[in-house]
């Protein structure tokens, strides 16, 4: 985690402690608590969003190449999921009477 995320977490904690104190004693303290809570949450979430968009744009950096895992078509999906055993050796034209 970066410093920006720690600042966001600290503001959320400070805000959550100031809100009940403000309910008991001062409305201004409650308002400051809500502002700190919302601001801390926004800072924390935007940092996570920035990291997610950078990861999507530049790659994860975790060794992922972005290539499919079945590059040699071991599953058979490269041919539409059909194996050779489904193909007929006859000259079947797809059915119908052919317009004759």
N, C-alpha and C positions, 0 to 999 in steps of 0.2 A: 504494500500500500504506500501511496505517496503522502506527502505532507498535507496536500489539499484534502485528502480523505480523512486524515486525522483531525484537521480543523473542523470539517463537517461533523464528525462524530462528537467532538467536544461541544460544539454549538448545540447539537441535538440533546446531549446530556444536560448542559446548562439550561436549555430551554425547558426540558421536562422537569427540572427541579424548581425553576422559577415560577412555573404556571400554578402549582398548588399554593406556593407561598403568596403569589399574587391574589389568589382567590381568598386567602385568609386575611391579608393585610391591605394590599394596595392594588388598584386596578391597573395602574401604570406598570407595576411589576409583572402582572399577568400578561399585559400587552407586550412588554419586552421579552418575556418568556416565549410567547407565541412567535414573535418575530425571530428570535434566536433559533427556535425549533424549525420553523419553515426555512429559514436561510441555511441552517446546517444541513437539513435534508436536501435542499436544492443543490448545495455545493457537493455533497456526497454523491447524489444521483448523477449530476452532470459529469463528474469525473469518471464515473463508471461508464456513462454513455460515450464519453470521449475515448476511453480505452477500447470500448467495443467497436467503435467506428474505425479507429486506427488499426485494430486487429483485422477487421474485415477488409480494410483497404490495402494493408501491407502484408498480410499473412500473420499467422499466429506466432511464428518463430519457434515453434515446438517440434520442428522436424516434419511438419505436415507439408506435403508438396502440392496439395490441391488436386492431385490426380485420382481417378477412380481406383479402388482397391483391386478390381478384377480386370486388369489390363490385358490379360492373356485369355479372357473369355472362358474361364473354367466353369462358370455357372451356366453358360449357354444363352445368356441374355443378349449377347452381341448379335445373334441371329434372330432376334425377336422372341427368344424363349423357346424356340423350336429346335429340337435335336434332329439329327439326320434320320432317325428311325421314323419320324413323322412324315417324311417325304415319301411319296409313292413312286415306284418305278414305272407305273403305267402313265399314259398320256391323258390323264383326267383333266378336263378343261374347266372344271368348276361347276358343272351341273347345268340343268336346263336343257331344252331341246335344241338350242343353238339357232333358233329361228327357222328351222326347216319345216 
